[in-house]
């Protein structure tokens, strides 16, 4: 059985990616399984640059095919912010997800509704040789003031998908893994992964 390393320490992402790769004949590892401690500075100018940088760093360290991603929330009323800086948008040191949501809503306080937004994601598959392949996905929605749901992480509890009437955090894993930005990117990445593994 061939192996792949998920190039993240974010367990919320790990759970989603595990579920998305379920059904592939793969042994899936996370850095902790291999005793790898690696903090990659996300200083790229695009999601693709950050995703590729993470995946390549873990592939180089582990000698394994590695799958990394970068994603962000883009809110139209904030000119596309927080975008690339979604995780670091809140100025509070060691901010929690709840801190980030609260800060985002404070920035939106006087802006007219609806607060249309989208999540974007880029998935990178890196080989130890240095080769990197990319896939992208996005999910349209809007930001709401009151948190709803407990199944997600990050900004999920305030990100509403209007046609469903639910936030990402109210969806079960099967629904989220059909509709989310990360799900759509990984769905596009799976054929690329199969092609790499079949070489």
Buried (B, 14 or more C-beta within 10 A) or exposed (E): EEEBBBBBBBEBBBEBBEBBBEEBEBEBBBBEEBEBEEEBEBEBEEBBBBBBBBBBBBBBBBEBBBBBBBBBBBBBBBEBBBBBEBBEBBEEEEBEBEBBBBBBBEBBEEEEEBBBBBBBBBBBBBBBEEEBBBBBBBBEBBBBEEBBBEBBBBBBBBBBBEEEEBBBBBBEBEBBBEBBBBBBBBBBBBEBBEEBBEE
